[in-house]
Amino acid sequence: MTLSIDEQLAILMRGVEYGDPQIYDHMREELRQRLEESARTGEPLRVYCGYDPTAPDLHLGHTVTMRKLRQFQDLGHQAIFVIGNYTALIGDPSDKDKARPRVSMEQIEQNARTYTEQAYRILDPERTEVRMNGEWLSLLTFGDLINLASNFTVQQFLARDNFAKRYAKGDPVWLHEFFYALMQGYDAVALEADVQLGATEQLFNLMAGRKLQETFGQKPQVAITMPILVGTDGHIRMSKSIGNYIGISEPPEVMYGKVMSLPDEAMSNYFNLVTRWSPDEIAALEAAIRQGSVHPMDAKKKLAWEIVDIFHGHEAADNAAAHFARVHQQRELPQDMPEYTLSEPRKLIAVMVDVGFAASNGQARRLIRQHGVKLDNQVIADTEYLLEPGAHILQVGKRRFLRLR
């Protein structure tokens, strides 16, 4: 069944935020005009979103815009998945209070190898155009960069919230950070984009694309921005570098456990951004939680099952739920259990010493040999055991517990 323009708009503008109702109304009207033109000519809209491979895994935060990209796909439009191998050389400074660490091209290329495969967990492979922005950014000359930069003032950049705060504190604002918006803006020109998707804090970059498209004689793209997904800490934007992420390729039981570790106050953010639930279903669940007819823990289990089901299927979601119940609930655990965040693999004995469960590496090894150490209720016998990042419960002896995040 063909949807009306109004019905398509309702789907495509659901969840979109700009922080300014006038921008919302303006972009909505522009999108309406593009949709009407597409219906009249039969030409699909060119809709894109870029993802910088600064880390090897895509996480749930990336899927917020990917799901919107899929909505455009399902309405018959051309989805373009851009791997930002050149923008990753800088890293988007939009939400950062300091410059990002530089990543080498070798590391970027290594990180990008599985991005397409991961993206196809959300996008339709048959209807997705995959591009690397190095295809066009690597061809720009210094003269081209001067021409791009001549469309903006330093004041425009320093007015941005993150740059303004750093500048006011006397913290360095590096010149190369200004290039990021120019590079992302030029992506829109190179792709002749009708629509670009991004996070709310990237609005400046998307607007830069509109400005550059006009300079190059193109019709300015419609900017669609989505709210950020908070990480497992419940406060900071989900990020691999921070370690508060849920990877879309992680094992089902790890994914389920990480969702269950969310603070209750973060659940609404996840309900609205990463589930397949309708607005009415979400409103009903949130009302039930407020009224006390649904316990927050039960709501979180429903959320965890939904997320695992999206990426791994029904059976894996059922097994992950059973694993969580078996490991985390069917035994007494202290309510005030200390926590330890793992951002990279680390030896078990080193973690035991760090948290005071052993006075030395030697004592940690002895405890392991004595079968006194368990991970998720499984005895660890390997004294060189390597702990991988993920949601786990470490038990040493009968009474010492540690929640790993």
RORO-121502 format. One record per residue: x, y, z of N, C-alpha, C in turn. Coordinates in steps of 0.2 Angstrom, whole numbers, padded with zeros to 4 digits, always signed. Layout:
<lolums>
XYZXYZXYZ ...
</lolums>
This chain:
<lolums>
+0004-0006+0000+0000+0000+0000+0004+0006+0000 +0003+0011-0004+0007+0017-0005+0004+0022+0000 +0009+0025+0004+0008+0029+0009+0007+0036+0007 +0003+0040+0010+0002+0047+0008+0008+0051+0010 +0009+0057+0007+0015+0061+0009+0014+0063+0017 +0008+0064+0019+0007+0066+0026+0009+0059+0031 +0008+0054+0028+0009+0047+0032+0017+0046+0032 +0020+0048+0026+0027+0047+0026+0031+0052+0030 +0028+0058+0030+0031+0063+0035+0031+0061+0042 +0025+0058+0044+0024+0056+0051+0029+0051+0053 +0031+0047+0049+0036+0041+0050+0043+0044+0050 +0044+0048+0045+0051+0051+0045+0053+0056+0050 +0048+0060+0052+0050+0065+0057+0049+0063+0064 +0047+0057+0065+0046+0054+0072+0053+0054+0075 +0053+0057+0081+0059+0057+0085+0064+0062+0083 +0063+0066+0078+0068+0071+0076+0068+0077+0081 +0074+0079+0082+0074+0085+0087+0080+0090+0084 +0078+0096+0085+0083+0101+0084+0084+0106+0090 +0080+0106+0095+0081+0111+0100+0078+0117+0098 +0075+0118+0092+0072+0124+0090+0066+0122+0086 +0060+0124+0088+0054+0123+0084+0053+0126+0077 +0056+0132+0076+0056+0135+0070+0060+0131+0065 +0066+0128+0067+0070+0124+0063+0066+0117+0061 +0063+0115+0066+0059+0109+0065+0054+0110+0059 +0050+0115+0060+0045+0117+0055+0048+0118+0048 +0053+0121+0048+0056+0123+0042+0059+0117+0038 +0062+0112+0042+0065+0106+0039+0059+0101+0037 +0054+0101+0041+0048+0097+0039+0045+0099+0033 +0044+0106+0032+0041+0108+0026+0046+0107+0020 +0052+0108+0021+0057+0106+0015+0057+0099+0013 +0056+0094+0019+0056+0087+0017+0049+0086+0014 +0044+0089+0015+0038+0088+0012+0038+0089+0005 +0042+0095+0003+0043+0097-0004+0047+0092-0008 +0052+0089-0004+0056+0084-0008+0052+0078-0009 +0048+0076-0004+0044+0070-0005+0039+0071-0011 +0036+0076-0011+0031+0078-0016+0035+0078-0023 +0041+0081-0024+0044+0081-0030+0046+0074-0032 +0049+0070-0027+0050+0063-0028+0045+0059-0031 +0039+0060-0028+0033+0056-0030+0031+0058-0037 +0032+0065-0039+0030+0067-0045+0035+0065-0051 +0041+0065-0049+0046+0063-0054+0048+0055-0054 +0046+0052-0049+0048+0045-0048+0056+0044-0046 +0059+0049-0045+0066+0049-0043+0067+0048-0035 +0070+0043-0033+0071+0043-0026+0075+0048-0023 +0074+0050-0016+0079+0055-0013+0085+0051-0011 +0090+0055-0012+0097+0052-0010+0098+0054-0002 +0098+0049+0002+0098+0050+0009+0105+0047+0012 +0108+0051+0016+0115+0048+0018+0116+0050+0026 +0120+0045+0029+0123+0047+0035+0130+0044+0035 +0134+0047+0039+0141+0045+0039+0143+0043+0046 +0148+0038+0046+0150+0034+0052+0158+0034+0052 +0161+0037+0057+0168+0037+0057+0171+0031+0060 +0175+0027+0057+0178+0021+0060+0184+0022+0065 +0182+0026+0070+0187+0028+0075+0188+0022+0080 +0183+0017+0080+0184+0011+0083+0181+0005+0079 +0183-0001+0080+0181-0007+0076+0174-0009+0076 +0170-0007+0081+0163-0009+0082+0158-0004+0081 +0153-0005+0078+0147-0001+0078+0143-0003+0085 +0140+0002+0088+0136+0001+0094+0129+0004+0093 +0125+0003+0098+0118+0005+0098+0117+0012+0097 +0122+0016+0099+0121+0023+0097+0121+0025+0090 +0125+0021+0086+0125+0022+0079+0118+0020+0076 +0115+0015+0079+0109+0013+0075+0103+0017+0076 +0103+0023+0080+0098+0028+0080+0097+0031+0073 +0102+0033+0070+0102+0036+0063+0101+0031+0058 +0104+0025+0059+0103+0019+0054+0096+0017+0054 +0093+0017+0059+0085+0015+0059+0081+0020+0055 +0083+0027+0056+0080+0032+0052+0082+0031+0044 +0088+0029+0043+0090+0028+0036+0086+0022+0033 +0085+0017+0037+0081+0011+0035+0074+0013+0033 +0071+0018+0037+0064+0021+0036+0064+0024+0029 +0069+0028+0027+0069+0031+0021+0069+0025+0015 +0074+0020+0017+0074+0014+0012+0067+0011+0011 +0064+0010+0016+0058+0006+0016+0052+0010+0012 +0053+0017+0012+0049+0021+0008+0051+0022+0001 +0056+0018-0001+0058+0018-0008+0064+0023-0010 +0067+0026-0005+0073+0031-0006+0080+0027-0006 +0085+0031-0009+0091+0028-0009+0095+0030-0003 +0097+0024+0001+0101+0025+0007+0108+0025+0005 +0112+0029+0008+0119+0030+0007+0123+0029+0014 +0127+0024+0015+0130+0023+0021+0137+0025+0020 +0139+0030+0023+0146+0033+0021+0151+0031+0027 +0156+0028+0025+0161+0027+0030+0166+0032+0030 +0167+0036+0036+0171+0042+0036+0178+0041+0037 +0182+0038+0032+0189+0036+0033+0193+0042+0033 +0191+0048+0030+0195+0054+0030+0193+0058+0036 +0186+0059+0037+0184+0063+0043+0186+0060+0050 +0187+0053+0050+0190+0050+0056+0197+0052+0057 +0201+0055+0053+0207+0057+0054+0207+0063+0059 +0202+0066+0059+0201+0072+0064+0196+0069+0070 +0191+0067+0068+0186+0065+0073+0181+0071+0075 +0175+0069+0075+0170+0075+0076+0171+0078+0083 +0172+0084+0083+0173+0088+0089+0166+0090+0092 +0160+0089+0089+0154+0092+0091+0152+0091+0098 +0153+0085+0101+0151+0084+0108+0157+0083+0113 +0163+0086+0111+0169+0084+0115+0171+0091+0118 +0174+0090+0125+0177+0096+0128+0184+0096+0128 +0187+0092+0123+0194+0092+0121+0195+0089+0115 +0201+0090+0112+0202+0087+0105+0202+0080+0106 +0200+0076+0101+0200+0069+0100+0207+0067+0099 +0210+0061+0102+0216+0059+0100+0216+0057+0092 +0222+0058+0089+0222+0057+0082+0223+0049+0081 +0220+0047+0076+0220+0040+0074+0223+0039+0067 +0228+0034+0067+0231+0033+0060+0227+0030+0055 +0229+0032+0049+0225+0029+0043+0225+0021+0043 +0230+0018+0045+0231+0011+0046+0226+0008+0051 +0225+0011+0057+0220+0009+0061+0213+0010+0059 +0212+0016+0055+0205+0018+0053+0203+0012+0048 +0208+0010+0043+0206+0005+0038+0205-0001+0041 +0208-0003+0047+0207-0009+0050+0200-0009+0054 +0199-0003+0057+0192-0003+0060+0186-0003+0055 +0187-0001+0049+0182+0000+0044+0180-0007+0041 +0184-0012+0042+0184-0018+0038+0177-0021+0039 +0174-0021+0045+0168-0025+0046+0162-0020+0046 +0163-0013+0045+0157-0009+0046+0151-0010+0041 +0153-0012+0035+0147-0013+0031+0143-0019+0033 +0147-0025+0035+0143-0031+0037+0139-0029+0043 +0142-0025+0048+0138-0024+0054+0132-0019+0052 +0133-0015+0047+0127-0010+0045+0121-0014+0043 +0123-0020+0039+0118-0023+0036+0113-0027+0041 +0115-0027+0048+0110-0029+0053+0104-0024+0053 +0105-0018+0051+0099-0013+0051+0097-0012+0044 +0102-0011+0039+0100-0008+0032+0099-0014+0028 +0095-0013+0022+0094-0018+0017+0100-0018+0012 +0104-0024+0012+0110-0024+0008+0109-0022+0001 +0103-0024-0002+0101-0024-0009+0100-0016-0011 +0098-0012-0006+0096-0005-0007+0101+0000-0003 +0107-0002-0002+0112+0002+0001+0118+0003-0003 +0119+0010-0004+0125+0012-0007+0131+0013-0002 +0136+0010-0002+0142+0011+0003+0147+0015+0000 +0149+0020+0003+0155+0025+0000+0159+0026+0006 +0166+0027+0004+0171+0030+0009+0172+0037+0007 +0172+0042+0012+0172+0049+0010+0180+0051+0008 +0184+0046+0009+0191+0047+0006+0191+0048-0002 +0186+0045-0005+0185+0045-0012+0185+0052-0015 +0182+0057-0011+0182+0063-0014+0186+0068-0010 +0187+0067-0003+0191+0072+0001+0198+0071+0000 +0200+0065-0002+0208+0064-0004+0210+0068-0010 +0205+0070-0014+0206+0073-0021+0207+0081-0020 +0204+0083-0014+0204+0091-0014+0211+0094-0013 +0212+0099-0017+0219+0103-0016+0219+0108-0011 +0224+0111-0009+0224+0116-0004+0220+0122-0007 +0220+0123-0013+0216+0129-0016+0208+0127-0014 +0207+0121-0015+0200+0119-0014+0198+0120-0007 +0203+0118-0002+0201+0119+0005+0200+0127+0007 +0204+0131+0003+0204+0138+0004+0197+0140+0002 +0194+0138-0004+0188+0140-0006+0182+0137-0001 +0183+0131+0001+0178+0129+0006+0178+0133+0013 +0184+0135+0015+0184+0139+0021+0182+0146+0021 +0182+0149+0014+0180+0155+0013+0172+0156+0014 +0169+0151+0015+0161+0152+0016+0160+0152+0024 +0165+0152+0028+0163+0152+0035+0168+0157+0039 +0165+0160+0045+0170+0164+0049+0172+0160+0055 +0177+0163+0058+0180+0160+0064+0175+0161+0070 +0171+0166+0069+0166+0168+0075+0160+0162+0074 +0159+0160+0068+0154+0155+0068+0156+0148+0072 +0162+0147+0071+0165+0141+0074+0165+0142+0082 +0168+0147+0084+0169+0149+0091+0162+0150+0095 +0157+0151+0091+0150+0152+0094+0147+0145+0096 +0150+0139+0093+0148+0133+0095+0149+0131+0102 +0145+0128+0106+0145+0127+0113+0151+0124+0115 +0153+0119+0112+0159+0115+0115+0166+0119+0114 +0166+0123+0108+0172+0127+0106+0172+0133+0111 +0166+0136+0112+0165+0142+0116+0168+0141+0123 +0166+0135+0126+0168+0133+0133+0175+0132+0133 +0178+0129+0129+0185+0127+0129+0189+0134+0128 +0187+0138+0124+0190+0145+0122+0190+0149+0129 +0184+0149+0132+0183+0153+0138+0188+0151+0144 +0189+0144+0144+0193+0141+0149+0200+0142+0148 +0202+0144+0142+0209+0144+0140+0212+0138+0137 +0207+0133+0136+0209+0126+0134+0211+0127+0126 +0215+0123+0123+0217+0124+0116+0211+0121+0112 +0210+0125+0107+0205+0123+0101+0210+0123+0095 +0211+0117+0092+0215+0116+0087+0212+0118+0080 +0217+0121+0076+0214+0123+0069+0211+0117+0065 +0214+0111+0066+0212+0106+0062+0205+0103+0064 +0203+0105+0070+0196+0103+0072+0191+0107+0068 +0192+0113+0066+0188+0117+0061+0187+0114+0055 +0192+0110+0053+0191+0107+0046+0185+0101+0046 +0184+0099+0052+0179+0093+0052+0172+0095+0048 +0169+0101+0050+0163+0103+0048+0164+0104+0040 +0169+0107+0038+0170+0108+0031+0170+0101+0027 +0174+0096+0030+0174+0090+0027+0167+0086+0026 +0164+0086+0032+0157+0083+0032+0152+0087+0027 +0153+0094+0027+0149+0098+0023+0150+0096+0016 +0157+0095+0014+0158+0093+0007+0156+0086+0005 +0155+0082+0010+0152+0075+0009+0145+0076+0005 +0141+0081+0008+0135+0082+0005+0135+0084-0003 +0140+0089-0004+0141+0091-0011+0143+0085-0015 +0148+0081-0013+0150+0076-0017+0145+0070-0019 +0140+0069-0014+0135+0065-0015+0129+0067-0018 +0129+0074-0019+0123+0077-0021+0116+0075-0017 +0117+0076-0010+0112+0073-0006+0106+0077-0005 +0100+0074-0005+0094+0077-0003+0093+0078+0004 +0095+0073+0008+0094+0073+0015+0100+0070+0018 +0102+0073+0024+0108+0070+0028+0105+0069+0035 +0107+0063+0038+0105+0062+0045+0111+0063+0050 +0110+0065+0056+0115+0065+0061+0112+0066+0068 +0116+0066+0073+0114+0067+0079+0113+0075+0081 +0109+0077+0086+0107+0083+0087+0113+0088+0087 +0119+0086+0091+0124+0090+0092+0128+0091+0085 +0126+0088+0080+0130+0088+0073+0126+0093+0069 +0121+0097+0071+0117+0101+0067+0122+0106+0063 +0127+0109+0067+0131+0114+0063+0134+0111+0057 +0137+0105+0058+0140+0101+0052+0135+0100+0046 +0129+0098+0048+0124+0097+0043+0122+0104+0039 +0122+0109+0043+0120+0116+0040+0126+0118+0036 +0132+0116+0038+0138+0118+0034+0137+0114+0027 +0134+0108+0027+0133+0105+0021+0128+0109+0016 +0123+0111+0019+0118+0115+0016+0121+0122+0012 +0125+0125+0016+0129+0131+0014+0133+0129+0008 +0137+0124+0009+0142+0122+0003+0138+0120-0003 +0133+0116-0002+0129+0114-0008+0126+0120-0012 +0124+0125-0008+0122+0132-0012+0127+0135-0015 +0133+0135-0012+0139+0138-0016+0141+0134-0022 +0140+0127-0022+0141+0123-0028+0135+0123-0033 +0130+0127-0032+0124+0127-0036+0119+0121-0035 +0120+0118-0029+0115+0113-0028+0109+0115-0023 +0104+0111-0023+0098+0113-0019+0101+0110-0012 +0100+0114-0006+0103+0112+0000+0099+0106+0003 +0102+0102+0006+0099+0096+0009+0095+0097+0015 +0090+0093+0016+0086+0093+0022+0090+0090+0028 +0091+0093+0033+0095+0091+0039+0090+0087+0044 +0091+0081+0045+0087+0077+0050+0092+0075+0056 +0090+0078+0062+0095+0076+0068+0091+0072+0073 +0094+0067+0076+0091+0063+0081+0094+0064+0088 +0090+0063+0093+0093+0063+0100+0099+0058+0101 +0104+0060+0105+0109+0055+0107+0106+0049+0111 +0109+0044+0111+0108+0038+0115+0113+0038+0121 +0111+0038+0127+0116+0038+0132+0119+0031+0133 +0125+0031+0136+0128+0024+0137+0125+0021+0143 +0129+0015+0145+0126+0011+0150+0127+0014+0157 +0131+0020+0157+0131+0024+0163+0125+0028+0164 +0121+0029+0159+0115+0033+0160+0115+0040+0159 +0121+0043+0158+0122+0050+0157+0126+0052+0151 +0132+0049+0150+0136+0052+0144+0134+0048+0138 +0135+0051+0132+0134+0048+0126+0137+0042+0125 +0134+0037+0122+0137+0030+0121+0143+0031+0117 +0149+0028+0119+0155+0029+0116+0160+0023+0117 +0163+0020+0112+0167+0015+0113+0173+0017+0117 +0176+0023+0116+0182+0025+0119+0181+0026+0127 +0174+0028+0129+0173+0028+0136+0172+0022+0139 +0169+0017+0135+0168+0010+0138+0161+0009+0140 +0156+0014+0139+0149+0013+0141+0145+0011+0135 +0147+0007+0131+0144+0005+0124+0141-0002+0125 +0136-0003+0120+0133-0010+0119+0134-0011+0111 +0139-0015+0110+0140-0017+0103+0135-0021+0099 +0134-0019+0093+0128-0023+0090+0130-0030+0088 +0137-0031+0088+0139-0038+0086+0141-0042+0093 +0140-0039+0098+0142-0043+0105+0137-0049+0106 +0140-0054+0109+0136-0060+0111+0129-0058+0114 +0124-0062+0113+0117-0060+0116+0117-0059+0123 +0121-0064+0127+0121-0063+0134+0124-0057+0137 +0129-0055+0133+0133-0049+0135+0129-0043+0134 +0125-0043+0128+0121-0037+0126+0115-0037+0131 +0112-0043+0133+0107-0043+0137+0109-0040+0144 +0115-0043+0146+0117-0040+0153+0119-0033+0153 +0121-0030+0148+0123-0023+0148+0117-0019+0148 +0111-0021+0145+0105-0017+0145+0102-0018+0152 +0103-0024+0155+0100-0024+0162+0104-0020+0167 +0110-0018+0165+0114-0014+0170+0112-0006+0169 +0108-0004+0165+0106+0003+0164+0103+0005+0170 +0104+0012+0172+0100+0015+0177+0093+0015+0175 +0088+0015+0179+0081+0015+0178+0079+0021+0174 +0083+0027+0175+0081+0033+0172+0083+0034+0165 +0087+0029+0163+0089+0029+0156+0085+0025+0151 +0080+0021+0154+0076+0017+0150+0072+0020+0145 +0069+0026+0146+0065+0030+0142+0069+0032+0135 +0075+0034+0136+0079+0035+0131+0080+0029+0126 +0081+0023+0129+0081+0017+0125+0075+0015+0122 +0069+0016+0126+0063+0014+0123+0061+0018+0116 +0063+0024+0116+0061+0028+0111+0066+0028+0105 +0072+0026+0106+0078+0027+0101+0080+0020+0098 +0079+0015+0102+0082+0008+0099+0078+0002+0099 +0071+0004+0100+0066-0002+0100+0062-0001+0094 +0058-0006+0092+0053-0006+0087+0046-0005+0089 +0046-0003+0096+0039-0001+0099+0036+0005+0096 +0030+0005+0096+0026+0011+0093+0026+0016+0099 +0024+0023+0097+0024+0028+0102+0018+0026+0108 +0013+0023+0105+0008+0021+0110+0010+0016+0115 +0014+0011+0112+0016+0005+0116+0021+0008+0122 +0025+0013+0119+0030+0016+0124+0027+0020+0129 +0022+0024+0127+0018+0028+0132+0014+0023+0137 +0012+0018+0135+0008+0013+0140+0013+0010+0145 +0019+0008+0142+0024+0005+0147+0026+0010+0152 +0028+0016+0150+0030+0021+0154+0025+0023+0160 +0019+0023+0157+0013+0025+0162+0013+0019+0167 +0013+0013+0165+0013+0007+0170+0018+0007+0175 +0024+0009+0172+0030+0010+0177+0029+0015+0182 +0026+0021+0180+0025+0026+0185+0019+0024+0190 +0014+0021+0188+0009+0019+0192+0010+0013+0196 +0016+0009+0195+0018+0004+0199+0015-0003+0197 +0012-0003+0191+0009-0010+0189+0014-0014+0186 +0019-0011+0183+0025-0014+0180+0031-0012+0184 +0035-0017+0187+0041-0015+0190+0047-0013+0185 +0051-0008+0187+0056-0006+0183+0061-0012+0180 +0062-0017+0185+0066-0023+0183+0063-0027+0177 +0056-0027+0178+0053-0031+0173+0052-0027+0166 +0052-0021+0166+0052-0017+0160+0059-0017+0157 +0064-0017+0161+0071-0018+0159+0072-0025+0155 +0069-0030+0158+0070-0036+0155+0066-0036+0148 +0061-0033+0148+0057-0033+0141+0061-0029+0136 +0065-0023+0139+0069-0020+0134+0075-0024+0132 +0078-0027+0137+0084-0031+0135+0082-0037+0130 +0077-0040+0131+0074-0045+0126+0073-0042+0119 +0070-0036+0119+0069-0033+0113+0075-0031+0109 +0080-0029+0112+0086-0027+0109+0090-0033+0106 +0090-0038+0111+0094-0044+0108+0090-0047+0102 +0084-0047+0103+0080-0050+0097+0081-0047+0091 +0082-0040+0091+0083-0036+0085+0089-0038+0081 +0094-0040+0085+0101-0041+0082+0103-0049+0082 +0099-0053+0086+0101-0060+0086+0095-0065+0085 +0089-0062+0086+0083-0066+0085+0080-0069+0091 +0074-0072+0091+0070-0074+0096+0073-0079+0101 +0076-0084+0098+0079-0090+0102+0085-0087+0106 +0089-0083+0103+0095-0080+0106+0093-0075+0112 +0087-0072+0111+0085-0067+0116+0082-0071+0122 +0078-0077+0121+0076-0081+0126+0082-0084+0130 +0087-0087+0126+0093-0090+0130+0096-0084+0134 +0097-0078+0131+0100-0073+0135+0097-0071+0141 +0090-0071+0141+0086-0070+0147+0087-0075+0152 +0087-0082+0150+0088-0087+0154+0095-0087+0157 +0100-0085+0153+0107-0085+0156+0107-0079+0161 +0104-0074+0160+0104-0068+0165+0101-0071+0172 +0095-0074+0171+0091-0076+0177+0096-0081+0181 +0099-0086+0177+0103-0091+0180+0109-0088+0184 +0112-0083+0181+0119-0081+0183+0118-0075+0188 +0113-0071+0187+0113-0065+0191+0107-0064+0196 +0102-0069+0195+0096-0068+0200+0095-0074+0204 +0097-0080+0202+0095-0086+0206+0101-0087+0211 +0103-0082+0214+0108-0083+0220+0108-0076+0223 +0110-0076+0229+0110-0070+0233+0116-0066+0231 +0115-0060+0229+0121-0055+0228+0120-0049+0232 +0125-0046+0235+0125-0040+0239+0122-0034+0235 +0118-0030+0238+0115-0024+0234+0121-0019+0233 +0125-0018+0237+0130-0013+0237+0137-0016+0234 +0136-0020+0229+0142-0023+0226+0147-0018+0222 +0153-0018+0223+0157-0013+0220+0158-0015+0212 +0159-0010+0209+0159-0010+0201+0166-0009+0198 +0168-0012+0193+0174-0011+0190+0173-0011+0182 +0175-0005+0179+0174-0004+0172+0180-0007+0168 +0179-0011+0163+0184-0014+0159+0183-0011+0152 +0188-0007+0149+0188-0004+0143+0192-0008+0138 +0196-0013+0140+0200-0017+0136+0202-0024+0140 +0203-0029+0136+0205-0035+0140+0210-0034+0145 +0210-0038+0151+0215-0037+0156+0215-0044+0160 +0221-0045+0162+0222-0051+0166+0217-0051+0172 +0214-0057+0174+0210-0058+0180+0214-0056+0186 +0220-0059+0186+0224-0058+0193+0225-0050+0194 +0226-0047+0188+0228-0039+0189+0222-0036+0192 +0216-0038+0190+0210-0035+0192+0208-0036+0199 +0210-0043+0201+0209-0045+0208+0213-0041+0213 +0219-0039+0211+0224-0035+0215+0222-0028+0215 +0220-0025+0209+0217-0018+0209+0212-0017+0214 +0207-0022+0214+0201-0020+0219+0202-0023+0226 +0208-0026+0227+0209-0028+0234+0207-0035+0236 +0205-0039+0231+0203-0046+0232+0209-0050+0233 +0215-0048+0232+0221-0051+0233+0226-0046+0234 +0231-0048+0239+0236-0043+0240+0242-0043+0235 +0242-0048+0231+0248-0049+0226+0245-0053+0220 +0249-0053+0215+0248-0058+0209+0248-0065+0212 +0253-0066+0216+0254-0073+0219+0248-0076+0222 +0246-0071+0227+0240-0073+0231+0234-0074+0226 +0233-0070+0221+0228-0071+0216+0228-0078+0213 +0234-0079+0211+0235-0086+0207+0233-0092+0212 +0235-0091+0218+0234-0096+0223+0226-0097+0224 +0222-0092+0224+0215-0092+0225+0212-0095+0219 +0215-0094+0213+0212-0097+0207+0213-0105+0207 +0220-0106+0209+0221-0114+0209+0217-0117+0215 +0215-0114+0220+0211-0117+0225+0203-0117+0223 +0202-0115+0217+0195-0115+0214+0191-0110+0218 +0194-0105+0220+0190-0100+0224+0188-0094+0220 +0188-0094+0214+0187-0088+0209+0182-0090+0204 +0176-0087+0204+0171-0088+0199+0169-0082+0195 +0168-0083+0188+0165-0078+0184+0158-0080+0181 +0153-0076+0183+0146-0078+0181+0145-0085+0184 +0147-0086+0190+0145-0093+0193+0149-0099+0190 +0154-0098+0186+0158-0103+0183+0165-0102+0186 +0168-0108+0189+0174-0108+0192+0180-0107+0186 +0184-0102+0188+0190-0101+0184+0196-0104+0186 +0199-0108+0182+0205-0113+0184+0211-0110+0181 +0211-0106+0176+0217-0103+0172+0220-0097+0176 +0226-0098+0178+0229-0092+0182+0231-0086+0177 +0231-0087+0171+0232-0082+0166+0226-0080+0162 +0220-0081+0165+0214-0080+0162+0213-0072+0160 +0211-0071+0154+0210-0064+0152+0203-0062+0152 +0201-0057+0156+0195-0054+0156+0193-0050+0150 +0188-0051+0147+0186-0047+0141+0180-0042+0144 +0180-0036+0140+0175-0031+0142+0168-0034+0142 +0164-0032+0146+0157-0035+0146+0154-0035+0153 +0147-0036+0153+0144-0036+0160+0145-0043+0163 +0148-0044+0168+0149-0050+0172+0149-0049+0179 +0149-0055+0183+0149-0054+0190+0155-0059+0192 +0160-0056+0196+0166-0059+0198+0165-0061+0205 +0166-0067+0207+0166-0069+0214+0172-0072+0217 +0175-0070+0222+0181-0072+0225+0179-0074+0232 +0180-0081+0233+0178-0084+0240+0170-0084+0240 +0168-0084+0246+0160-0084+0247+0157-0077+0248 +0161-0072+0249+0157-0066+0251+0160-0060+0247 +0165-0061+0243+0167-0055+0239+0165-0055+0232 +0161-0050+0230+0158-0049+0223+0160-0043+0220 +0161-0043+0213+0163-0037+0209+0159-0037+0203 +0155-0032+0202+0151-0031+0195+0156-0028+0190 +0157-0032+0185+0161-0029+0179+0157-0026+0174 +0159-0020+0172+0155-0017+0166+0159-0016+0160 
</lolums>
